[in-house]
Structures are given as C-alpha cells and as structure tokens.
C-alpha cells in the first residue's frame, strides 16, 4: 500500500494490512500506468488533495488506471471524463471505477480529438512533454474561464517549455512540485 500526503491510501485488492486514511483507493495492478508509485502520479494526487473539487467537472487525459479520476470522484468532483489511447488503460479505468464505486467517471478510448465538446473546471494531463505541448491547445478549448490544469510526466528541466506554451495560450503558472527531478505544474486560465 502507498500513502499519499497522509490522506490517501492506494492498495491492491490483495493488500489486507494498510493504514486508515481519509481516502482509500483500490487499484487492480494490471497493465495500465498509474498505481501512485511513480513520482508524477504521486504529485498529481497531492495536487488533487490540495484542490477543492466539490461539484467540479474534471477531464483526465492519459488516465491510465483511472487513479486520478477516482481520487477526484472521492474528493467531491461532480463528474469526470477519463481518456486514454491505450485499450488496457480504458479497461482498467472502467474496472477500477467500478471497484471503487465511483459511478460518475466516464471512460473514453481515444486521444485529444476524443475530448467531448463541453467545458471543464479542472484538467489533468499526466502524459509526457511532447504530447502535452502538442495537445495543449485542445485542452484550452474545453477549459472554463479561471479553470485549473495540472501537467505532469516531464522533468523539471522541461518546465520552461511547458510554461512558455501555457502562457502563450492564456494560462498563468501557479506552482509546481518536484520529486526525483520529475515535475508537476499547476496553471490557471485567465479570464476571457
């Protein structure tokens, strides 16, 4: 079991001994990325725990196991759209959402072109630098004014490129987290 910020425990179904926390997420460790052990997922989960998500709409790009979507659901999000290009990830998100009784998560198999034509309060993109840079304009199109976006999946040295692209699209840098040279950054959309 993995404990995030002393508030969330992530465990596999076979773990019987684990600490009690505000949130308990059960992840079936199949072939999809995202059990919380990687620095990028860990930092994204910290961001989620620090963010008011009550009645917010969330888009989770590159959802992997669905772990970020599940935590958002438990943290009060109204509904979550989870997208991944990988069939294993699509299946894992669907299965893990059911295991955790998070019935407000909709899984989509696809890429940024699969994003529904609606607006989101919060967006996660825990993918990798080049995908983030390429797809960032698509994310911005569906962000509500003053919405939040969290990027991860890149090294701290790459943040400058992410920041420049984000600022060019009307995003304002809020803060970052760094673990073992991996980076996660939070941005806010400026008012239109």
ZADO-1210 file (C-alpha; in nm, 4 decimals, padded with zeros to 6 digits):
<atoms>
<atom x="00.0000" y="00.0000" z="00.0000" code="UNK" pos="1"/>
<atom x="00.1065" y="00.3560" z="-00.0744" code="UNK" pos="2"/>
<atom x="00.0101" y="00.6561" z="00.1388" code="UNK" pos="3"/>
<atom x="-00.0131" y="01.0000" z="-00.0241" code="UNK" pos="4"/>
<atom x="00.0137" y="01.3118" z="00.1957" code="UNK" pos="5"/>
<atom x="-00.1120" y="01.1122" z="00.4967" code="UNK" pos="6"/>
<atom x="-00.4643" y="01.1420" z="00.3479" code="UNK" pos="7"/>
<atom x="-00.4970" y="00.8762" z="00.0795" code="UNK" pos="8"/>
<atom x="-00.4002" y="00.5104" z="00.0777" code="UNK" pos="9"/>
<atom x="-00.3688" y="00.3258" z="-00.2532" code="UNK" pos="10"/>
<atom x="-00.3755" y="-00.0510" z="-00.2344" code="UNK" pos="11"/>
<atom x="-00.4261" y="-00.3603" z="-00.4454" code="UNK" pos="12"/>
<atom x="-00.7268" y="-00.5843" z="-00.3737" code="UNK" pos="13"/>
<atom x="-00.4960" y="-00.8415" z="-00.2114" code="UNK" pos="14"/>
<atom x="-00.3499" y="-00.5980" z="00.0446" code="UNK" pos="15"/>
<atom x="-00.5031" y="-00.6807" z="00.3796" code="UNK" pos="16"/>
<atom x="-00.2877" y="-00.4681" z="00.6087" code="UNK" pos="17"/>
<atom x="-00.2994" y="-00.0962" z="00.5313" code="UNK" pos="18"/>
<atom x="-00.3343" y="00.2302" z="00.7272" code="UNK" pos="19"/>
<atom x="-00.6657" y="00.4120" z="00.7617" code="UNK" pos="20"/>
<atom x="-00.6831" y="00.7397" z="00.5674" code="UNK" pos="21"/>
<atom x="-00.9460" y="00.9892" z="00.4514" code="UNK" pos="22"/>
<atom x="-00.9489" y="00.8151" z="00.1121" code="UNK" pos="23"/>
<atom x="-00.8895" y="00.4504" z="00.0263" code="UNK" pos="24"/>
<atom x="-00.8367" y="00.3647" z="-00.3413" code="UNK" pos="25"/>
<atom x="-00.8228" y="00.0048" z="-00.4618" code="UNK" pos="26"/>
<atom x="-00.6331" y="-00.0381" z="-00.7895" code="UNK" pos="27"/>
<atom x="-00.6175" y="-00.3683" z="-00.9731" code="UNK" pos="28"/>
<atom x="-00.2494" y="-00.3708" z="-01.0827" code="UNK" pos="29"/>
<atom x="-00.2854" y="-00.4841" z="-01.4417" code="UNK" pos="30"/>
<atom x="-00.1038" y="-00.3471" z="-01.7460" code="UNK" pos="31"/>
<atom x="-00.2033" y="00.0212" z="-01.7173" code="UNK" pos="32"/>
<atom x="00.0154" y="00.3011" z="-01.5781" code="UNK" pos="33"/>
<atom x="-00.0858" y="00.4653" z="-01.2537" code="UNK" pos="34"/>
<atom x="-00.0681" y="00.2944" z="-00.9174" code="UNK" pos="35"/>
<atom x="00.0622" y="00.6064" z="-00.7445" code="UNK" pos="36"/>
<atom x="00.4169" y="00.4767" z="-00.7086" code="UNK" pos="37"/>
<atom x="00.5609" y="00.6865" z="-00.9916" code="UNK" pos="38"/>
<atom x="00.6615" y="01.0388" z="-00.8927" code="UNK" pos="39"/>
<atom x="00.4327" y="01.2030" z="-01.1490" code="UNK" pos="40"/>
<atom x="00.1191" y="01.0205" z="-01.0318" code="UNK" pos="41"/>
<atom x="00.2118" y="01.0819" z="-00.6685" code="UNK" pos="42"/>
<atom x="00.2493" y="01.4592" z="-00.7267" code="UNK" pos="43"/>
<atom x="-00.0741" y="01.4790" z="-00.9259" code="UNK" pos="44"/>
<atom x="-00.2531" y="01.3108" z="-00.6363" code="UNK" pos="45"/>
<atom x="-00.1032" y="01.5659" z="-00.3970" code="UNK" pos="46"/>
<atom x="-00.2387" y="01.8447" z="-00.6217" code="UNK" pos="47"/>
<atom x="-00.5845" y="01.6834" z="-00.6198" code="UNK" pos="48"/>
<atom x="-00.5849" y="01.6559" z="-00.2395" code="UNK" pos="49"/>
<atom x="-00.4975" y="02.0286" z="-00.2182" code="UNK" pos="50"/>
<atom x="-00.7714" y="02.1364" z="-00.4621" code="UNK" pos="51"/>
<atom x="-01.1393" y="02.1998" z="-00.3905" code="UNK" pos="52"/>
<atom x="-01.3220" y="01.9750" z="-00.6361" code="UNK" pos="53"/>
<atom x="-01.6707" y="01.9932" z="-00.4912" code="UNK" pos="54"/>
<atom x="-01.9217" y="01.9928" z="-00.7788" code="UNK" pos="55"/>
<atom x="-01.6454" y="02.0442" z="-01.0381" code="UNK" pos="56"/>
<atom x="-01.6214" y="01.8844" z="-01.3807" code="UNK" pos="57"/>
<atom x="-01.2886" y="01.7093" z="-01.4464" code="UNK" pos="58"/>
<atom x="-01.1078" y="01.5912" z="-01.7601" code="UNK" pos="59"/>
<atom x="-00.8340" y="01.3318" z="-01.7046" code="UNK" pos="60"/>
<atom x="-00.6111" y="01.2950" z="-02.0126" code="UNK" pos="61"/>
<atom x="-00.3894" y="00.9869" z="-02.0204" code="UNK" pos="62"/>
<atom x="-00.5908" y="00.8354" z="-01.7362" code="UNK" pos="63"/>
<atom x="-00.4003" y="00.5042" z="-01.7086" code="UNK" pos="64"/>
<atom x="-00.5609" y="00.3041" z="-01.4259" code="UNK" pos="65"/>
<atom x="-00.8045" y="00.5881" z="-01.3543" code="UNK" pos="66"/>
<atom x="-00.6403" y="00.6608" z="-01.0197" code="UNK" pos="67"/>
<atom x="-00.6592" y="01.0418" z="-01.0569" code="UNK" pos="68"/>
<atom x="-01.0206" y="01.0241" z="-01.1717" code="UNK" pos="69"/>
<atom x="-01.1100" y="00.8013" z="-00.8761" code="UNK" pos="70"/>
<atom x="-00.9460" y="01.0369" z="-00.6269" code="UNK" pos="71"/>
<atom x="-01.1301" y="01.3309" z="-00.7851" code="UNK" pos="72"/>
<atom x="-01.4592" y="01.1462" z="-00.7524" code="UNK" pos="73"/>
<atom x="-01.3879" y="01.0717" z="-00.3861" code="UNK" pos="74"/>
<atom x="-01.2799" y="01.4340" z="-00.3384" code="UNK" pos="75"/>
<atom x="-01.6223" y="01.5651" z="-00.4467" code="UNK" pos="76"/>
<atom x="-01.5985" y="01.6139" z="-00.8245" code="UNK" pos="77"/>
<atom x="-01.9388" y="01.6159" z="-00.9929" code="UNK" pos="78"/>
<atom x="-01.8303" y="01.4096" z="-01.2915" code="UNK" pos="79"/>
<atom x="-01.5066" y="01.3024" z="-01.4559" code="UNK" pos="80"/>
<atom x="-01.4253" y="01.2238" z="-01.8183" code="UNK" pos="81"/>
<atom x="-01.1226" y="00.9922" z="-01.8443" code="UNK" pos="82"/>
<atom x="-00.9449" y="00.9490" z="-02.1789" code="UNK" pos="83"/>
<atom x="-00.6562" y="00.7248" z="-02.2834" code="UNK" pos="84"/>
<atom x="-00.5295" y="00.5938" z="-02.6186" code="UNK" pos="85"/>
<atom x="-00.4444" y="00.2577" z="-02.4631" code="UNK" pos="86"/>
<atom x="-00.7122" y="-00.0167" z="-02.4515" code="UNK" pos="87"/>
<atom x="-00.5593" y="-00.1604" z="-02.1314" code="UNK" pos="88"/>
<atom x="-00.5976" y="00.1815" z="-01.9680" code="UNK" pos="89"/>
<atom x="-00.9550" y="00.2263" z="-02.0891" code="UNK" pos="90"/>
<atom x="-01.0461" y="-00.1158" z="-01.9463" code="UNK" pos="91"/>
<atom x="-00.8502" y="-00.0542" z="-01.6232" code="UNK" pos="92"/>
<atom x="-01.0194" y="00.2819" z="-01.5622" code="UNK" pos="93"/>
<atom x="-01.3621" y="00.1304" z="-01.6205" code="UNK" pos="94"/>
<atom x="-01.2881" y="-00.1644" z="-01.3887" code="UNK" pos="95"/>
<atom x="-01.1210" y="00.0417" z="-01.1149" code="UNK" pos="96"/>
<atom x="-01.4035" y="00.2982" z="-01.1156" code="UNK" pos="97"/>
<atom x="-01.6492" y="00.0137" z="-01.0509" code="UNK" pos="98"/>
<atom x="-01.4298" y="-00.1437" z="-00.7801" code="UNK" pos="99"/>
<atom x="-01.4171" y="00.1937" z="-00.6013" code="UNK" pos="100"/>
<atom x="-01.7898" y="00.2643" z="-00.6565" code="UNK" pos="101"/>
<atom x="-01.7119" y="00.5832" z="-00.8495" code="UNK" pos="102"/>
<atom x="-02.0053" y="00.5848" z="-01.0886" code="UNK" pos="103"/>
<atom x="-01.9525" y="00.9432" z="-01.2100" code="UNK" pos="104"/>
<atom x="-01.6483" y="00.8506" z="-01.4220" code="UNK" pos="105"/>
<atom x="-01.6940" y="00.8151" z="-01.7976" code="UNK" pos="106"/>
<atom x="-01.4089" y="00.6373" z="-01.9796" code="UNK" pos="107"/>
<atom x="-01.3252" y="00.7122" z="-02.3427" code="UNK" pos="108"/>
<atom x="-01.0786" y="00.5230" z="-02.5619" code="UNK" pos="109"/>
<atom x="-00.9033" y="00.7860" z="-02.7744" code="UNK" pos="110"/>
<atom x="-00.6734" y="01.0863" z="-02.7868" code="UNK" pos="111"/>
<atom x="-00.7244" y="01.4640" z="-02.7598" code="UNK" pos="112"/>
<atom x="-00.9563" y="01.4538" z="-03.0620" code="UNK" pos="113"/>
<atom x="-01.1939" y="01.2452" z="-02.8449" code="UNK" pos="114"/>
<atom x="-01.2473" y="01.5211" z="-02.5874" code="UNK" pos="115"/>
<atom x="-01.6220" y="01.5916" z="-02.5617" code="UNK" pos="116"/>
<atom x="-01.7476" y="01.9330" z="-02.6704" code="UNK" pos="117"/>
<atom x="-01.8096" y="02.0684" z="-02.3206" code="UNK" pos="118"/>
<atom x="-01.6249" y="02.2786" z="-02.0646" code="UNK" pos="119"/>
<atom x="-01.4294" y="02.1505" z="-01.7660" code="UNK" pos="120"/>
<atom x="-01.3339" y="02.3166" z="-01.4375" code="UNK" pos="121"/>
<atom x="-01.0211" y="02.1042" z="-01.3894" code="UNK" pos="122"/>
<atom x="-00.7984" y="01.9181" z="-01.6367" code="UNK" pos="123"/>
<atom x="-00.5170" y="01.6671" z="-01.5742" code="UNK" pos="124"/>
<atom x="-00.2557" y="01.5770" z="-01.8330" code="UNK" pos="125"/>
<atom x="-00.0090" y="01.3327" z="-01.6810" code="UNK" pos="126"/>
<atom x="00.1380" y="01.2138" z="-02.0088" code="UNK" pos="127"/>
<atom x="00.4761" y="01.3385" z="-02.1351" code="UNK" pos="128"/>
<atom x="00.6200" y="01.6658" z="-02.2555" code="UNK" pos="129"/>
<atom x="00.5731" y="01.6339" z="-02.6323" code="UNK" pos="130"/>
<atom x="00.2141" y="01.5092" z="-02.6074" code="UNK" pos="131"/>
<atom x="00.1314" y="01.7886" z="-02.3623" code="UNK" pos="132"/>
<atom x="00.2829" y="02.0532" z="-02.5898" code="UNK" pos="133"/>
<atom x="00.1041" y="01.9125" z="-02.8944" code="UNK" pos="134"/>
<atom x="-00.2355" y="01.8744" z="-02.7287" code="UNK" pos="135"/>
<atom x="-00.2355" y="02.1819" z="-02.5034" code="UNK" pos="136"/>
<atom x="-00.4463" y="02.3917" z="-02.7463" code="UNK" pos="137"/>
<atom x="-00.7141" y="02.1178" z="-02.7385" code="UNK" pos="138"/>
<atom x="-00.7193" y="02.1285" z="-02.3581" code="UNK" pos="139"/>
<atom x="-00.7532" y="02.5067" z="-02.3543" code="UNK" pos="140"/>
<atom x="-01.0563" y="02.4899" z="-02.5858" code="UNK" pos="141"/>
<atom x="-01.2522" y="02.2985" z="-02.3202" code="UNK" pos="142"/>
<atom x="-01.1306" y="02.4835" z="-02.0098" code="UNK" pos="143"/>
<atom x="-01.3756" y="02.7044" z="-01.8253" code="UNK" pos="144"/>
<atom x="-01.2592" y="03.0604" z="-01.7588" code="UNK" pos="145"/>
<atom x="-01.0445" y="03.0545" z="-01.4450" code="UNK" pos="146"/>
<atom x="-01.0275" y="02.6747" z="-01.4728" code="UNK" pos="147"/>
<atom x="-00.7265" y="02.4811" z="-01.3454" code="UNK" pos="148"/>
<atom x="-00.4945" y="02.2496" z="-01.5361" code="UNK" pos="149"/>
<atom x="-00.2296" y="02.0210" z="-01.3920" code="UNK" pos="150"/>
<atom x="00.0543" y="01.8916" z="-01.6102" code="UNK" pos="151"/>
<atom x="00.2997" y="01.6151" z="-01.5275" code="UNK" pos="152"/>
<atom x="00.5016" y="01.3434" z="-01.6956" code="UNK" pos="153"/>
<atom x="00.8116" y="01.5520" z="-01.7665" code="UNK" pos="154"/>
<atom x="01.1367" y="01.6501" z="-01.5982" code="UNK" pos="155"/>
<atom x="01.1857" y="01.9711" z="-01.4028" code="UNK" pos="156"/>
<atom x="01.4221" y="02.0979" z="-01.6784" code="UNK" pos="157"/>
<atom x="01.1321" y="02.0774" z="-01.9259" code="UNK" pos="158"/>
<atom x="00.9053" y="02.3068" z="-01.7250" code="UNK" pos="159"/>
<atom x="01.0323" y="02.6159" z="-01.9091" code="UNK" pos="160"/>
<atom x="00.8948" y="02.4816" z="-02.2396" code="UNK" pos="161"/>
<atom x="00.5623" y="02.3879" z="-02.0779" code="UNK" pos="162"/>
<atom x="00.5358" y="02.7313" z="-01.9125" code="UNK" pos="163"/>
<atom x="00.6036" y="02.9191" z="-02.2363" code="UNK" pos="164"/>
<atom x="00.3434" y="02.7213" z="-02.4314" code="UNK" pos="165"/>
<atom x="00.0924" y="02.7616" z="-02.1472" code="UNK" pos="166"/>
<atom x="00.1453" y="03.1382" z="-02.1197" code="UNK" pos="167"/>
<atom x="00.1073" y="03.1759" z="-02.4968" code="UNK" pos="168"/>
<atom x="-00.2359" y="03.0129" z="-02.4606" code="UNK" pos="169"/>
<atom x="-00.3508" y="03.2365" z="-02.1744" code="UNK" pos="170"/>
<atom x="-00.2564" y="03.0213" z="-01.8767" code="UNK" pos="171"/>
<atom x="-00.0940" y="03.1586" z="-01.5640" code="UNK" pos="172"/>
<atom x="00.1598" y="02.9500" z="-01.3698" code="UNK" pos="173"/>
<atom x="00.0519" y="02.8865" z="-01.0083" code="UNK" pos="174"/>
<atom x="00.3060" y="02.6439" z="-00.8618" code="UNK" pos="175"/>
<atom x="00.4997" y="02.3248" z="-00.9117" code="UNK" pos="176"/>
<atom x="00.6062" y="02.0103" z="-00.7306" code="UNK" pos="177"/>
<atom x="00.9321" y="01.8228" z="-00.7919" code="UNK" pos="178"/>
<atom x="01.0206" y="01.4653" z="-00.6898" code="UNK" pos="179"/>
<atom x="01.3428" y="01.2998" z="-00.8080" code="UNK" pos="180"/>
<atom x="01.3669" y="01.5585" z="-01.0898" code="UNK" pos="181"/>
<atom x="01.0144" y="01.4760" z="-01.2164" code="UNK" pos="182"/>
<atom x="00.7845" y="01.7778" z="-01.2244" code="UNK" pos="183"/>
<atom x="00.4152" y="01.8532" z="-01.1869" code="UNK" pos="184"/>
<atom x="00.2848" y="02.2038" z="-01.2505" code="UNK" pos="185"/>
<atom x="-00.0432" y="02.3809" z="-01.1815" code="UNK" pos="186"/>
<atom x="-00.1791" y="02.6551" z="-01.4099" code="UNK" pos="187"/>
<atom x="-00.4935" y="02.8671" z="-01.4131" code="UNK" pos="188"/>
<atom x="-00.6761" y="03.0008" z="-01.7163" code="UNK" pos="189"/>
<atom x="-00.7007" y="03.3780" z="-01.7266" code="UNK" pos="190"/>
<atom x="-01.0420" y="03.5402" z="-01.7567" code="UNK" pos="191"/>
<atom x="-01.1532" y="03.5796" z="-02.1178" code="UNK" pos="192"/>
</atoms>
